[in-house]
Amino acid sequence: MSGCACIETIYKELKTDFNKKPQNLKKCGQSLDKLKIALTKLAFLPTKDVKSSKSEMILARDVLEIAVEYSVATKDIPAFERYMSQLKCYYYDYKVSEFHTELELLSADIIHTNEYIGPILALEQYIMEGRYNKIFQAKSSAPSEIYNYFMDILLSTVRDEIGACIEKAYDKISMLEAAKRLNLKTSEEMKTYGKKRNWILDANGFYNFVDKSTKAKEILPSVELAEQAIFYARELEMIV
C-alpha cells in the first residue's frame, strides 16, 4: 500500500470515529498521532520549492480540518493554533500566506453573507460598544457547536472584566444585583463566583468592596484598556 493510500485509510477511520464523538475522541487522538507521522513522509505543506499532487494536498487538508475540530473538542488551544497555521495555506491558492487578520483574507461578499461570520462581527460590535448583555446572549445563537468552547472562554473573560468593574465602581452591591450584572442565573453560581474573586458576603446579602482599595474606583489606565482590546481581538480571531 502506498503512503498516500495508507494515510487515506487511516483518515477514513478517523472521520468515522470523529462523527461519533465524544465517545471516540481518544481513538481519534490515536489516529491523528499516526496521521501526523505519516504526513511527514509526504510534502503535505505546499510551498514554492516542494510540489505535491492535488490528491495529496486535498487529503492533508482534510486531515488538518478534522485535527482543528478535534483540538477544539479536547480544549487544546496550542494544538488548535498549530493546526490552523498549517491549514490556512490550503485555502489561499495553495500558497503560504503572510499574516493578515482573518477577515482581511475573505471577500466582502463572504463577510456580509456567511452565516458563520455574521455572529462574530456582531460580537466584535458588542465588545466595542460595551453591550456585554448581548455577548452573554450570543452563545445561544451560535451557528455551530464548535463555537461553544471559544464562546465560553470569551464569556468568562467578559464576566471577569465586569467583576473587576463592579469592585471599582461600588462600595457595596447586593448579591442579586451582582448576579444580574454578571449574567449568573442562580445564587449558588453567584456565591461560587464571589468566592473565586474573594468577595465577602455579609449577613444582609451584600458584597462590600470598601476595604479592597479606597482609591480603586478610578478610570482604568489606557494601557490596561489596550491590553483588554487586544485580548478580545485574539479570542474573536480564534472563533473565526
C-alpha positions in Angstrom: 0.0 0.0 0.0 1.4 3.4 -1.0 2.0 6.2 1.6 -0.9 8.2 0.3 -3.3 5.2 0.3 -2.3 4.3 3.9 -3.0 7.8 5.0 -6.4 7.8 3.3 -7.3 4.5 5.1 -6.4 6.0 8.5 -8.2 9.2 7.6 -11.4 7.4 6.7 -11.3 5.6 10.1 -10.6 9.0 11.8 -13.6 10.6 10.0 -15.9 7.8 11.0 -14.8 7.9 14.7 -14.9 11.7 14.9 -18.5 11.7 13.7 -19.3 9.5 16.8 -17.6 11.9 19.3 -17.4 12.3 22.2 -17.1 8.6 23.0 -14.5 8.1 20.3 -12.3 11.1 21.0 -9.5 9.0 22.5 -9.4 6.8 19.4 -9.4 9.9 17.2 -6.4 11.2 19.0 -4.6 7.9 18.4 -5.5 8.1 14.7 -4.3 11.7 14.5 -0.9 10.7 16.0 -0.5 8.1 13.3 -1.5 10.5 10.6 0.9 13.2 11.8 3.8 10.8 11.4 2.5 9.5 8.0 2.1 13.0 6.7 5.7 13.9 7.3 6.6 11.3 4.7 4.7 13.4 2.1 5.3 17.0 1.2 2.0 17.9 2.8 2.6 21.6 3.3 2.5 23.3 -0.1 5.5 25.6 -0.8 7.2 27.1 -3.8 10.1 24.6 -3.6 8.2 21.4 -3.0 5.4 20.1 -5.3 2.6 17.8 -4.2 -0.1 16.2 -6.2 -3.6 17.6 -5.9 -4.8 14.4 -4.2 -2.1 14.6 -1.6 -2.9 18.2 -0.7 -6.6 17.5 -0.5 -6.0 14.6 1.8 -3.7 16.6 4.0 -6.2 19.4 4.1 -9.0 17.1 5.1 -6.9 15.6 7.9 -5.9 19.0 9.2 -9.6 20.2 9.2 -10.5 17.3 11.5 -7.4 18.0 13.6 -8.6 21.6 14.1 -12.1 20.4 15.3 -10.5 17.7 17.4 -8.3 20.2 19.2 -11.5 22.3 19.9 -13.3 19.2 21.2 -10.4 18.4 23.6 -10.0 22.1 24.6 -6.4 22.2 23.4 -5.7 25.8 22.3 -2.0 25.4 21.4 -2.9 22.4 19.2 -5.7 24.4 17.6 -3.4 27.3 16.8 -0.8 24.9 15.4 -3.2 23.1 13.2 -4.8 26.3 12.0 -1.4 27.7 10.9 -0.8 24.6 8.9 -4.3 24.5 7.4 -4.6 28.1 6.3 -2.3 27.8 3.3 -4.7 25.3 1.7 -7.4 27.9 1.4 -5.5 30.6 -0.5 -4.2 29.2 -3.8 -2.0 26.7 -2.1 0.4 29.4 -1.1 1.9 30.0 2.3 0.5 33.4 3.1 1.9 36.2 5.2 0.0 37.1 8.3 -3.2 39.1 7.9 -6.3 39.3 10.2 -8.7 36.6 9.3 -11.4 38.8 7.9 -9.0 40.6 5.6 -8.4 37.2 3.8 -12.1 37.0 2.9 -14.1 38.7 0.2 -16.7 41.3 1.1 -19.5 39.1 -0.2 -18.5 36.3 2.1 -18.1 38.6 5.1 -21.6 40.1 4.7 -23.5 36.9 3.7 -21.8 33.9 5.5 -23.9 32.7 8.4 -20.8 31.7 10.4 -19.1 35.1 10.1 -22.0 37.4 10.9 -22.3 36.4 14.6 -18.6 37.1 15.1 -18.9 40.5 13.6 -21.8 41.1 15.9 -19.7 40.1 18.9 -16.9 42.5 17.8 -19.5 45.3 17.7 -20.9 44.4 21.1 -17.5 44.5 22.6 -16.7 47.9 21.1 -20.0 49.3 22.4 -19.7 47.6 25.8 -23.0 45.7 25.3 -22.0 42.8 27.5 -25.6 41.6 27.9 -25.6 40.9 24.1 -22.4 38.9 24.4 -23.9 36.7 27.0 -27.0 36.1 24.8 -24.9 35.3 21.8 -23.9 31.8 22.8 -27.4 30.5 22.5 -27.5 31.7 18.9 -24.1 30.4 17.8 -24.3 28.8 14.4 -22.3 25.7 15.3 -21.4 23.7 18.4 -17.7 24.1 17.6 -18.1 27.8 18.6 -19.1 26.9 22.2 -15.7 26.3 23.7 -14.4 29.7 22.4 -17.6 31.4 23.4 -17.1 30.0 27.0 -13.6 31.5 27.1 -14.9 34.8 25.8 -17.8 34.9 28.3 -15.5 34.0 31.2 -13.2 36.9 30.2 -16.2 39.3 29.9 -17.5 38.2 33.2 -14.2 38.8 34.9 -14.0 42.3 33.4 -17.5 43.1 34.7 -16.4 41.7 38.1 -13.4 43.9 38.2 -15.5 46.9 37.2 -18.0 46.1 40.0 -15.2 46.1 42.6 -14.0 49.6 41.4 -17.5 51.2 40.8 -19.3 50.1 44.0 -18.7 50.4 47.7 -21.2 47.6 48.0 -23.7 45.7 45.9 -26.4 43.1 46.6 -25.8 39.6 45.6 -28.9 39.7 43.4 -27.8 42.8 41.6 -24.3 41.4 41.1 -25.7 38.2 39.7 -27.8 40.2 37.3 -24.8 42.2 36.1 -22.7 39.1 35.7 -25.4 37.1 34.0 -25.4 34.4 36.6 -28.7 32.5 36.9 -28.7 31.1 40.5 -27.5 32.2 43.9 -25.1 29.2 44.0 -23.5 30.3 40.8 -23.1 33.8 42.3 -21.6 32.5 45.5 -19.2 30.4 43.6 -18.1 33.3 41.5 -17.9 35.6 44.6 -15.5 33.1 46.3 -13.4 33.0 43.2 -12.8 36.7 43.5 -12.5 36.6 47.3 -15.7 38.6 47.7 -17.2 38.5 51.2 -20.9 38.2 51.5 -22.3 39.9 54.6 -25.4 38.8 56.6 -27.6 41.3 54.7 -26.8 39.7 51.3 -24.3 42.4 50.2 -20.8 42.3 48.9 -18.6 45.1 50.3 -15.6 46.5 48.5 -14.5 49.4 50.5 -11.7 47.5 52.1 -10.3 46.3 48.8 -8.9 49.8 48.0 -10.2 53.2 48.8 -8.8 54.6 45.6 -9.5 51.6 43.3 -12.7 53.2 41.9 -11.0 55.2 39.2 -10.8 55.1 35.4 -8.9 52.1 34.1 -5.4 53.0 32.7 -5.2 53.3 28.9 -2.6 50.6 28.7 -4.9 48.2 30.5 -7.7 49.0 28.2 -5.5 48.4 25.2 -4.4 45.1 26.5 -8.1 44.1 27.0 -8.9 45.1 23.5 -6.1 43.0 22.1 -7.1 40.1 24.2 -10.7 40.3 23.0 -9.5 40.5 19.4 -7.4 37.4 19.8 -10.3 35.4 21.2 -12.6 36.6 18.3 -9.9 35.6 15.8 -9.8 32.1 17.2 -13.6 31.8 16.8 -13.3 32.9 13.2 
